[in-house]
């Protein structure tokens, strides 16, 4: 008998909210303040990365700061942009979240941003959107390691195989796939072709909890899982 997924686990930057341009602007300003240059191609290297990994790349670009200082600086800059420019939700994301809540499907936010950044976004959604939040400073191993998603499943008390992960980056997709979750890619800034997502959707706009349940059923049937 078919059933709903136990939870849907969301990436944040680029999946729930379109904050990547904010991060890129903050990175560019920081690198240039040390006399370096930071191109769009450089910025693409950081999409979906763990914070420490991103900080190391910025150090190589000439930022003479400790990794923790870089992380704090960028987080402050992006939070300031969120306050002044607003939270740009990705098309259909907020509506899908609300539909999942109404359908009784639990949700988790799994991001490599700092917890204070994640909570500032969650506070601006306008309704109780998530049952748990896992941030970059909550785990030892960042995406593409499966730890962030496995940790979220543990907090929710579910089997990760009963969850759907939604991601916009190759790094995030690899984390979801490695965890054992049904993994959905919704490409935004970088291509997700050939990463191995169970499905790719061009957008979340118009999608519902029923669509995610159907995806979950299709994939668990294909893998021969007994549920």
C-alpha positions in Angstrom: 0.0 0.0 0.0 1.4 3.4 -1.0 2.0 6.1 1.6 3.4 9.5 1.9 7.1 10.2 2.7 7.8 10.6 6.4 9.4 13.9 5.7 10.6 16.3 3.1 14.1 17.8 3.7 14.9 21.1 2.1 18.2 22.8 1.2 18.0 26.6 1.7 20.2 28.7 -0.5 19.1 28.4 -4.1 16.3 25.9 -3.3 14.0 27.6 -0.8 15.4 31.1 -1.2 17.4 32.8 -4.0 20.1 34.1 -1.8 23.0 33.0 -4.1 23.3 36.5 -5.6 23.6 37.9 -2.1 26.4 35.5 -1.3 28.1 36.3 -4.5 27.9 40.0 -3.9 29.4 39.6 -0.4 32.2 37.4 -1.7 33.1 39.8 -4.4 33.2 42.8 -2.1 35.4 40.8 0.4 37.9 39.6 -2.2 38.1 43.1 -3.8 38.7 44.7 -0.3 42.0 42.7 -0.3 42.9 43.8 -3.8 41.8 40.6 -5.5 39.3 39.8 -8.3 36.3 37.5 -8.0 34.4 36.4 -11.1 31.0 34.8 -11.5 32.9 31.6 -12.4 34.8 31.8 -9.2 31.6 32.3 -7.2 30.1 29.2 -8.9 32.7 27.0 -7.2 31.2 27.9 -3.8 27.5 27.0 -4.6 26.4 24.3 -2.2 29.8 24.1 -0.5 30.4 23.8 3.2 31.4 27.1 4.9 35.0 26.1 5.8 35.6 24.8 2.2 34.3 28.1 0.8 36.5 30.1 3.2 39.6 28.2 2.1 38.9 29.0 -1.5 38.4 32.7 -0.6 41.8 32.6 1.3 43.4 31.3 -1.9 41.8 34.3 -3.7 43.7 36.6 -1.4 41.4 37.1 1.6 43.8 37.4 4.6 41.4 36.4 7.3 40.9 33.3 9.4 38.3 30.9 8.0 35.9 31.6 10.9 36.2 35.3 10.4 35.4 34.9 6.7 32.3 32.9 7.5 31.1 35.4 10.1 31.8 38.4 7.8 29.9 36.8 4.8 27.0 35.7 7.1 26.7 39.3 8.5 26.7 40.7 4.9 24.1 38.4 3.6 21.9 38.9 6.6 22.1 42.7 6.1 21.0 42.2 2.4 18.1 40.0 3.6 17.0 42.8 5.9 17.3 45.6 3.3 16.4 43.8 0.1 14.0 41.1 1.5 13.9 37.4 1.2 13.6 36.2 -2.4 11.7 32.9 -2.2 12.3 30.6 -5.1 9.2 30.1 -7.4 6.7 27.8 -5.7 8.8 27.0 -2.7 6.9 28.7 0.0 3.6 27.5 -1.5 4.8 23.9 -1.6 6.1 24.1 2.0 2.6 25.3 3.1 0.9 22.5 1.2 3.2 19.9 2.8 2.3 21.3 6.3 -1.4 21.1 5.4 -0.9 17.5 4.2 0.7 16.5 7.5 4.1 15.7 6.0 6.9 16.8 8.3 9.6 19.1 7.0 13.3 19.8 7.8 15.7 22.5 6.6 19.2 21.3 5.9 21.6 24.0 5.0 25.4 24.6 5.2 24.7 28.2 6.2 25.2 29.1 9.9 22.3 28.4 12.2 21.8 32.1 12.8 21.4 32.7 9.1 19.0 29.8 8.7 16.8 30.9 11.6 16.7 34.5 10.2 15.2 33.1 7.0 12.8 30.7 8.8 11.5 33.6 10.9 10.5 35.5 7.7 8.5 32.7 6.1 5.3 33.7 7.8 4.2 30.4 9.2 5.7 27.4 11.1 7.4 25.9 8.1 9.9 23.4 9.6 9.9 20.7 12.3 13.7 20.8 12.5 16.7 22.8 11.2 20.2 21.4 10.6 22.8 24.1 9.8 26.5 24.1 8.9 27.6 24.6 12.4 25.5 21.6 13.6 27.5 19.0 11.8 31.1 17.8 11.5 31.0 16.9 7.8 29.4 19.3 5.3 27.6 18.3 2.1 28.4 16.3 -0.1 28.8 14.1 3.0 25.5 12.5 4.0 25.8 13.6 7.6 23.6 16.7 7.4 20.7 14.7 6.0 21.2 11.7 8.3 21.4 14.1 11.3 18.0 15.6 10.2 16.5 12.2 9.9 17.7 11.3 13.4 16.3 14.5 14.9 12.9 13.6 13.3 13.1 10.0 14.3 12.7 8.7 10.8 14.5 6.3 8.4 16.2 8.5 5.8 15.0 6.1 3.1 11.5 7.4 3.9 12.4 11.0 3.2 12.5 13.2 0.0 15.4 15.6 -0.3 15.1 18.8 -2.5 18.4 20.3 -3.7 19.6 22.8 -6.3 23.4 22.1 -6.4 25.5 19.1 -7.3 27.1 19.1 -3.9 23.7 19.0 -2.2 22.4 16.3 -4.5 25.3 14.1 -3.8 24.7 14.5 -0.1 21.0 13.5 -0.5 21.9 10.5 -2.7 24.6 9.3 -0.3 22.2 9.5 2.6 19.8 7.1 0.9 16.9 9.5 0.5 14.8 9.9 -2.6 16.5 13.0 -4.0 15.0 15.7 -6.2 17.0 18.2 -8.1 15.6 21.6 -9.0 18.4 23.4 -10.9 19.0 27.1 -10.4 22.4 28.6 -11.0 24.4 25.4 -11.9 23.5 22.4 -14.0 22.4 19.2 -12.3 22.7 17.0 -15.4 24.5 13.7 -14.9 24.7 14.1 -11.1 22.3 11.2 -10.6 19.2 12.8 -9.1 16.2 10.5 -9.0 14.3 13.2 -10.8 14.9 16.8 -12.0 12.1 19.3 -12.0 12.6 22.7 -13.8 10.7 24.5 -11.0 8.7 24.0 -7.9 6.0 26.4 -9.1 2.6 24.7 -9.2 3.9 21.6 -7.4 2.1 20.1 -4.5 2.5 17.6 -1.7 0.8 15.1 -3.9 3.5 15.5 -6.6 6.2 14.8 -4.0 4.3 11.8 -2.7 3.9 10.5 -6.3 7.7 10.9 -6.8 8.4 9.1 -3.5 6.1 6.2 -4.6 7.6 6.0 -8.1 11.2 5.8 -6.8 10.5 3.4 -3.9 8.7 1.1 -6.3 11.6 1.3 -8.8 14.1 0.3 -6.2 11.9 -2.6 -5.0 11.5 -1.2 -1.5 8.8 -2.7 0.5 6.8 -0.1 2.3 
